[in-house]
């Protein structure tokens, strides 16, 4: 129930992006595991980390300790996704 109320408070772009990022994460992780592509696996984990970090940002509201954790997860997700794209196109 709290999750539905949380989605109502979010801006529309985050209401769209978080589920899309989780679906992309699932498909990229499964592609990485089935095809043996480490870059796809890293991109999937990056999508998942960013989406979970964004969800935690809204879940905990204004709590500064949780804001640090959510920001770290978002930055780790962005970094991992960027590294996977560099790795994929450099190969």
Order of alpha helices (4+ residues) and beta strands (2+ residues): alpha-alpha-alpha-alpha
